[in-house]
Amino acid sequence: MRDYGHEPRFGTFLTPSASQPEQTVRLAQVSEQSGLDLVTFQDHPYQPAFLDTWTLLSFVAARTQRILLAPNVTNLPLRPPAVLARAAASLDLLSDGRVELGLGAGAFWQAIEAMGSPRLTPAQSVQALQEAIRIIRELWDTSQRGGVRVDGERYRVIGAKRGPAPAHRIPIVLGAYKPRMLRLVGTDADGWLPTLGYLPGKEALAESNDIIDEAAATAGREPSEISRWLNVGIDDIDPSSLAELALEYGISTFVLGTDDPHTIARFGQEVAPAVRELVAAERTPPAASATAAHTETTDTARTELGVSPTPDDGTRLSPRLPWDESTRPTAPPAPQGYEYTPRGRAVSRHLVDVHDHLRSELRQLRDLMAQVKQGTLGIGAARSQLNRMTLRQNNWTLGAYCEAYCRVVTQHHTLEDEGIFAHLRSVDSGLAPVLDRLEEEHRVIHDVLEGVDRALVRLAANPDDHTELEHAVDLLTDTLLSHFAYEERELLEPLARYGMYEGQL
């Protein structure tokens, strides 16, 4: 077992397509909205069909708020390390510390030569990479006095001034497969990033870890200091398989290569929490598990599930809701004694987590309203912030938890065949009335949110009258909190029992 104890992280590996640049940016935003930790892009400066990676990373940083950003991996022969160091540090400062640096020694040498860089032998490439790492780290280190001097065989800097220092210590992660490169990971890097499809099998992960760990120990480092990343494909993302990779082979950062928004959302909203749950369960001592089970609360079904819906205290700010809560149907009762899997609990628990995020954004919206009323925030800025919120996306789905799986395509809110509602209907016809009601409420919520935007527009014409905006935000608050509570009350248990799609559990 090779578990280095790192918390699992999940990200995407997106194609930097120059033919659809806005779609590429949108996929990065979907990655963030789906709860993923990072978004990465390949770096092939000789490929005219691709956007320039560093320009794209900078643009995506400006269009996102939380997600980490990394090249996967930087083509070092076409990115001089001294310039790369300043580019990475600058982006890290501008993005509040969201940059991680993937580095590669170079491939496709004919194309690299065509761009003006000389071809290097494998040994020269490793030496160049080692020199580049030293230069980059030296330029970032503003705690030292004097210029940076590295007189290498491939790269030379003669008294270059230090700085700027990045916002945080940017980890350097190497794309590596051969022993010389793997040893460099162990001695000089913060992480290792291979692609699963390029490896002959999982045994290669273990063999490579041995080389990295031995080199790290020789250099006086703990092997656990080095994170293990892995690029994976859509056929590799079964939660049990990823949990095995984490626990048996030490992989802690899983980067999915896909440009499909549905797959991205499923990876972030279903696969990632399921893997975290499985890894945490394996790492938790049995005694702690027993204690946790003993403290789980209230009625029998919820005690077995271990997840409780957020209660609705009945507080209302508006004179009336756009629906009658008393007519809401209820789901069939849960079977007694049902044993929920860790993966099922993770699906259920993550619905509450996502709703909590949306509740937080609702508080942010109310704060924006207060700032506009007080005159501390302009209306244009308020509309801009509203449009960046998860709540403002076009695809209203199962409380945003299954946002990318089902969408409003007609007045009747029909769902895609593989969507979550179709799956739940297929396994439990008794859920149909609840799902129908949820779809109806999704449409109403979308209209209510549009009403907030319209109120902001009208406020611009009459900036002294905040009445319409206050009423619109109060109505949004009431509808969302009511809807989230109802959705959790009816669907937490079925989601844990049936999963989000066929064969998930």
C-alpha positions as a printed Julia matrix, in Angstrom:
505×3 Matrix{Float64}:
   0.0    0.0     0.0
   1.47   3.38   -1.05
  -0.69   6.05    0.58
   1.18   9.33    1.09
  -1.74  10.79    3.03
  -2.58  13.69    0.71
  -6.19  14.8     0.42
  -7.65  13.87   -2.99
  -8.04  16.66   -5.54
  -9.82  16.63   -8.87
  -9.47  18.69  -12.02
  -9.93  18.87  -15.77
  -7.54  18.71  -18.72
  -9.23  20.85  -21.39
  -8.37  21.27  -25.06
  -7.29  24.9   -25.68
  -9.18  25.06  -28.95
  -8.6   28.26  -30.95
 -11.72  27.62  -33.06
 -14.03  27.84  -30.01
 -12.2   30.02  -27.49
 -15.27  31.04  -25.52
 -16.34  27.39  -25.21
 -12.93  26.55  -23.76
 -13.34  29.29  -21.16
 -16.88  28.16  -20.42
 -15.66  24.61  -19.73
 -13.2   26.04  -17.22
 -16.1   27.82  -15.54
 -18.14  24.6   -15.54
 -15.16  22.92  -13.85
 -15.26  25.51  -11.09
 -19.04  25.42  -10.74
 -18.94  21.62  -10.48
 -16.73  21.85   -7.41
 -13.48  20.72   -9.02
 -10.16  21.88   -7.61
  -8.18  22.76  -10.71
  -8.3   23.27  -14.47
  -5.33  22.51  -16.73
  -4.39  23.02  -20.39
  -1.81  21.38  -22.59
   0.99  23.6   -23.91
   1.98  23.13  -27.55
   3.08  26.56  -28.84
   3.79  25.12  -32.29
   0.14  24.03  -32.73
  -1.83  26.78  -34.57
  -5.14  25.08  -33.75
  -4.54  25.83  -30.06
  -4.73  29.02  -28.07
  -1.5   30.13  -26.42
  -1.58  28.42  -23.05
  -0.31  31.26  -20.88
  -2.64  33.76  -22.49
  -5.52  31.34  -21.95
  -4.57  30.69  -18.31
  -4.54  34.43  -17.66
  -7.94  34.91  -19.29
  -9.45  31.99  -17.39
  -8.04  33.34  -14.14
  -9.98  36.56  -14.75
 -13.2   34.66  -15.51
 -13.07  32.37  -12.45
 -12.79  32.97   -8.73
 -11.63  29.87   -6.89
 -10.28  27.12   -9.1
  -6.54  26.44   -9.39
  -4.83  26.86  -12.77
  -1.95  24.88  -14.27
  -0.29  24.11  -17.6
  -0.32  20.36  -18.27
   2.6   20.61  -18.92
   4.62  23.66  -20.01
   6.74  23.08  -23.11
  10.04  24.18  -21.61
  12.1   24.34  -24.85
   9.77  27.11  -26.1
   9.32  28.85  -22.73
  12.61  30.38  -21.47
  12.69  29.65  -17.73
  13.52  33.19  -16.6
  10.56  34.59  -18.51
   8.36  31.68  -17.43
   9.2   32.36  -13.79
   7.96  35.93  -14.05
   4.87  34.92  -16.02
   3.9   32.32  -13.42
   4.58  34.63  -10.47
   2.62  37.46  -12.09
  -0.39  35.25  -12.74
  -0.18  33.87   -9.21
  -0.3   37.4    -7.81
  -3.18  38.43  -10.07
  -5.18  35.3    -9.23
  -4.63  35.36   -5.45
  -2.36  32.34   -5.39
  -4.14  29.97   -7.78
  -1.22  28.88   -9.99
   0.57  25.52  -10.03
   3.33  24.94  -12.56
   3.52  21.79  -14.64
   6.82  21.45  -16.52
   7.87  19.13  -19.32
  11.24  18.57  -20.93
   9.77  18.72  -24.43
   8.45  16.34  -27.05
   7.59  16.54  -30.77
  11.07  17.85  -31.49
  10.48  18.4   -35.19
   7.74  20.91  -34.37
   9.88  22.47  -31.64
  12.77  22.9   -34.09
  10.38  24.5   -36.58
   9.67  27.16  -33.94
  13.38  27.94  -33.61
  14.51  25.89  -30.61
  17.35  23.35  -31.07
  16.72  19.64  -30.68
  18.03  18.16  -27.45
  18.98  14.6   -26.59
  17.1   12.93  -23.72
  20.05  13.52  -21.39
  20.29  17.17  -22.45
  16.55  17.6   -21.89
  16.78  16.36  -18.31
  19.77  18.61  -17.64
  17.92  21.59  -19.14
  14.9   20.9   -16.98
  16.99  20.73  -13.83
  18.63  24.05  -14.7
  15.24  25.61  -15.44
  13.84  24.55  -12.06
  16.79  26.17  -10.31
  16.41  29.41  -12.28
  12.67  29.61  -11.68
  12.97  29.01   -7.95
  15.87  31.45   -7.61
  13.96  34.21   -9.39
  10.94  33.63   -7.13
  13.12  33.81   -4.0
  13.2   37.5    -3.11
  14.41  36.73    0.42
  17.95  36.45   -0.95
  20.14  39.41   -1.87
  21.81  39.92   -5.21
  20.99  38.72   -8.69
  20.47  35.18   -9.88
  23.43  33.48  -11.51
  23.09  30.08  -13.12
  25.71  29.13  -15.69
  24.16  25.98  -17.09
  24.82  23.94  -20.18
  21.46  24.91  -21.68
  20.28  27.95  -19.68
  22.3   30.87  -18.34
  21.22  33.85  -16.28
  23.92  36.29  -15.31
  22.83  38.52  -12.47
  19.1   38.59  -13.29
  17.11  40.55  -10.72
  14.87  38.57   -8.44
  11.09  38.83   -8.35
   8.3   39.26   -8.34
   7.67  36.72   -5.62
   4.49  34.74   -6.24
   1.53  35.0    -3.89
   2.28  31.53   -2.53
   4.93  28.86   -3.0
   4.05  27.63   -6.47
   4.52  23.85   -6.66
   6.5   22.59   -9.65
   5.14  19.34  -11.04
   7.01  17.37  -13.7
   5.61  15.28  -16.51
   7.96  12.28  -16.39
   8.17   8.61  -17.42
  11.8    7.54  -17.79
  14.15   6.85  -14.84
  16.3    9.97  -15.25
  13.24  12.22  -15.23
  11.7   10.31  -12.34
  14.85  10.76  -10.28
  14.66  14.49  -11.01
  11.11  14.47   -9.64
  12.44  12.93   -6.44
  15.32  15.36   -6.0
  14.0   18.66   -7.35
  10.21  18.75   -7.9
   7.08  19.09   -5.8
   5.01  16.64   -7.81
   4.83  14.03  -10.55
   2.33  14.15  -13.42
   2.06  11.18  -15.81
  -0.85  10.19  -18.04
  -2.42   6.85  -17.22
  -2.92   5.99  -20.88
   0.82   6.35  -21.55
   1.72   3.82  -18.86
   1.83   0.06  -19.56
  -0.26  -0.6   -16.45
  -0.77   0.24  -12.8
   2.39  -1.65  -11.95
   4.28   1.14  -13.71
   2.93   3.56  -11.13
   4.4    1.47   -8.34
   7.74   1.1   -10.13
   7.92   4.83  -10.82
   7.04   5.64   -7.21
   9.94   3.45   -6.11
  12.36   5.45   -8.26
  10.98   8.8    -7.08
  10.99   7.77   -3.41
  14.52   6.41   -3.55
  15.79   9.6    -5.19
  13.94  11.72   -2.64
  15.41   9.78    0.28
  18.9   10.11   -1.2
  18.38  13.88   -1.42
  17.26  13.99    2.21
  13.58  14.48    1.38
  10.49  12.68    2.61
   8.71  10.91   -0.28
   5.42  12.29    1.06
   6.65  15.8     0.18
   6.05  14.93   -3.47
   2.44  14.89   -4.65
   1.4   12.36   -7.28
  -0.89  13.6   -10.06
  -2.46  11.52  -12.81
  -4.14  12.43  -16.09
  -7.06  10.05  -16.59
  -9.7    9.47  -19.27
 -13.45   9.06  -19.04
 -13.09   5.26  -18.92
 -10.9    5.52  -15.81
 -13.15   7.45  -13.43
 -15.01   4.75  -11.56
 -14.83   5.96   -7.94
 -13.62   2.61   -6.65
 -10.79   2.54   -9.17
  -9.71   6.08   -8.33
  -9.86   5.31   -4.61
  -7.6    2.32   -5.24
  -5.16   4.56   -7.11
  -5.14   6.93   -4.15
  -4.71   4.31   -1.46
  -2.52   1.77   -3.25
  -0.44   3.99   -5.56
  -0.41   7.33   -3.78
  -2.23   9.37   -6.43
  -3.81  12.45   -4.89
  -4.63  14.7    -7.87
  -6.82  13.24  -10.61
  -7.04  15.28  -13.82
  -9.75  14.23  -16.27
  -9.21  14.78  -19.98
 -12.59  15.72  -21.45
 -14.37  18.59  -23.17
 -17.86  17.38  -22.34
 -19.65  19.57  -19.76
 -21.87  16.7   -18.61
 -18.85  14.53  -17.84
 -17.12  17.43  -16.09
 -20.14  17.99  -13.87
 -20.46  14.3   -13.03
 -16.74  14.15  -12.21
 -17.02  17.08   -9.81
 -20.43  16.46   -8.3
 -20.54  12.66   -8.12
 -17.18  11.0    -8.66
 -15.03  13.36   -6.59
 -17.16  13.22   -3.4
 -17.53   9.46   -3.74
 -13.75   9.01   -3.98
 -13.17  11.32   -1.03
 -15.66   9.32    0.99
 -14.05   5.99    0.12
 -10.55   7.27    0.87
 -11.63   8.84    4.15
 -13.43   5.65    5.19
 -10.32   3.57    4.51
  -8.1    5.99    6.43
 -10.45   6.27    9.44
  -9.53   3.92   12.31
 -12.31   1.42   13.13
 -12.81   2.88   16.61
 -13.39   6.33   15.19
 -15.86   4.9    12.7
 -17.79   3.24   15.52
 -17.88   6.47   17.5
 -19.08   8.42   14.48
 -21.79   5.85   13.8
 -22.9    5.99   17.45
 -23.34   9.77   17.31
 -25.42   9.94   14.12
 -28.84  11.31   14.86
 -32.64  11.11   15.0
 -34.95   8.81   13.12
 -33.98   5.35   11.88
 -33.67   6.08    8.17
 -31.57   9.19    8.71
 -29.39   7.45   11.27
 -28.61   4.73    8.75
 -28.06   7.29    5.99
 -26.02   9.64    8.15
 -27.18  12.74    6.25
 -30.01  15.05    7.31
 -31.87  17.62    5.21
 -31.48  21.27    6.12
 -34.65  22.27    7.98
 -36.95  25.05    6.81
 -37.95  27.18    9.8
 -40.89  28.67    7.9
 -39.63  32.25    7.96
 -40.88  34.19    4.93
 -39.94  37.71    3.82
 -42.5   38.01    1.02
 -46.29  38.17    1.39
 -46.67  34.99   -0.67
 -44.7   32.33   -2.52
 -45.21  31.6    -6.24
 -46.33  28.07   -5.34
 -48.45  26.34   -2.72
 -46.15  24.37   -0.43
 -49.04  22.32    0.92
 -49.53  20.65   -2.5
 -46.01  19.26   -2.71
 -45.97  15.47   -3.16
 -43.76  13.27   -1.02
 -41.41  10.43   -1.92
 -42.17   6.82   -1.0
 -40.82   5.83    2.44
 -37.32   4.43    2.67
 -37.01   0.66    3.16
 -36.28  -0.31    6.75
 -32.79  -1.53    7.49
 -31.34  -0.55    4.11
 -27.51  -0.52    4.21
 -26.2    2.53    2.39
 -22.78   2.37    0.74
 -20.1    5.02    1.39
 -20.52   6.1    -2.22
 -24.26   6.48   -1.78
 -23.8    8.56    1.35
 -21.33  10.74   -0.55
 -23.86  11.46   -3.3
 -26.47  12.39   -0.71
 -24.12  14.46    1.42
 -22.79  16.4    -1.54
 -26.29  17.58   -2.44
 -26.42  19.32    0.95
 -22.92  20.71    0.4
 -23.87  22.21   -2.95
 -27.07  23.66   -1.5
 -25.02  25.18    1.31
 -22.85  26.84   -1.32
 -25.93  28.23   -3.03
 -27.3   29.43    0.3
 -24.01  31.22    0.82
 -24.35  32.87   -2.58
 -27.86  33.93   -1.63
 -26.45  35.67    1.43
 -23.94  37.31   -0.9
 -26.77  38.52   -3.11
 -28.59  40.03   -0.15
 -25.36  41.71    0.88
 -25.03  43.16   -2.64
 -28.54  44.53   -2.33
 -27.65  46.18    0.96
 -24.49  47.7    -0.52
 -26.41  49.11   -3.47
 -28.98  50.64   -1.12
 -26.25  52.15    1.04
 -24.49  53.55   -2.01
 -21.27  51.59   -1.47
 -21.65  49.51   -4.66
 -22.68  50.63   -8.12
 -25.58  48.97   -9.93
 -23.36  47.91  -12.83
 -20.98  46.17  -10.43
 -23.9   44.46   -8.71
 -25.23  43.1   -12.0
 -21.74  41.91  -12.93
 -21.38  40.02   -9.64
 -24.87  38.55   -9.98
 -24.01  37.19  -13.42
 -20.93  35.44  -12.04
 -22.88  33.6    -9.38
 -23.72  29.93   -9.73
 -27.36  30.83   -9.16
 -27.43  32.77  -12.43
 -26.62  29.89  -14.78
 -29.14  28.94  -17.45
 -29.3   25.24  -16.66
 -31.47  24.89  -13.57
 -31.43  21.29  -12.46
 -31.65  19.27   -9.27
 -30.81  22.23   -7.05
 -27.71  22.77   -9.23
 -26.31  19.43   -7.97
 -27.06  17.78  -11.31
 -26.79  21.02  -13.25
 -25.04  19.54  -16.25
 -27.18  16.4   -16.4
 -30.56  17.86  -17.04
 -31.67  21.15  -18.45
 -34.7   23.08  -19.47
 -35.15  22.41  -23.2
 -38.86  23.08  -23.52
 -41.71  24.58  -21.55
 -42.22  21.18  -19.94
 -38.59  21.0   -18.71
 -37.84  17.72  -20.45
 -34.62  15.98  -19.53
 -31.95  14.25  -21.54
 -32.32  10.48  -21.66
 -29.29   9.88  -19.49
 -30.3   12.55  -16.99
 -30.83  12.08  -13.31
 -34.62  12.37  -13.39
 -34.94   9.77  -16.12
 -32.78   7.43  -14.06
 -34.75   7.94  -10.85
 -38.03   7.44  -12.71
 -36.72   4.22  -14.23
 -35.79   2.72  -10.86
 -38.66   4.08   -8.75
 -41.88   5.22  -10.39
 -43.08   6.43   -7.02
 -40.67   9.38   -7.3
 -42.33  10.75  -10.45
 -44.68  13.23   -8.69
 -41.77  14.67   -6.68
 -39.58  15.0    -9.77
 -42.39  16.66  -11.71
 -42.85  19.18   -8.93
 -39.12  19.88   -8.71
 -38.96  20.58  -12.45
 -41.87  22.99  -12.11
 -40.17  24.79   -9.24
 -36.9   25.02  -11.19
 -38.69  27.0   -13.89
 -40.3   29.27  -11.33
 -36.96  29.94   -9.61
 -35.37  30.87  -12.92
 -38.15  33.41  -13.53
 -37.77  34.81  -10.02
 -34.04  35.29  -10.53
 -34.71  37.06  -13.81
 -36.95  39.35  -11.79
 -33.98  40.34   -9.62
 -32.01  41.3   -12.7
 -34.94  43.33  -14.06
 -35.25  45.13  -10.72
 -31.56  46.08  -10.89
 -32.08  47.48  -14.39
 -35.04  49.57  -13.22
 -33.08  50.74  -10.19
 -30.5   52.2   -12.57
 -33.23  54.43  -13.98
 -34.5   55.4   -10.53
 -31.56  54.96   -8.11
 -33.39  56.35   -5.08
 -36.14  53.71   -5.06
 -34.95  50.32   -3.79
 -38.41  48.93   -3.12
 -38.7   46.7    -6.2
 -35.22  45.28   -5.72
 -35.86  44.51   -2.06
 -39.1   42.72   -2.91
 -37.42  40.74   -5.71
 -34.55  39.58   -3.5
 -36.91  38.74   -0.64
 -38.96  36.59   -3.02
 -35.84  34.88   -4.31
 -34.72  34.17   -0.75
 -38.06  32.61    0.14
 -38.33  30.46   -2.99
 -34.78  29.15   -2.86
 -34.71  28.26    0.82
 -38.13  26.63    0.56
 -37.11  24.7    -2.57
 -33.75  23.51   -1.22
 -35.33  22.23    1.98
 -38.06  20.37    0.06
 -35.59  18.88   -2.42
 -33.29  17.61    0.32
 -36.18  16.22    2.35
 -37.47  14.14   -0.57
 -34.35  13.19   -2.52
 -31.45  12.7    -0.09
 -32.48   9.13    0.61
 -33.34   8.09   -2.99
 -30.06   9.54   -4.26
 -28.11   7.55   -1.68
 -29.99   4.37   -2.58
 -30.14   4.66   -6.38
 -27.27   6.99   -7.29
 -27.39   9.57  -10.04
 -27.16   7.25  -13.01
 -27.43   3.57  -13.87
 -24.73   1.44  -12.33
 -23.28   4.18  -10.14
 -23.74   2.35   -6.87
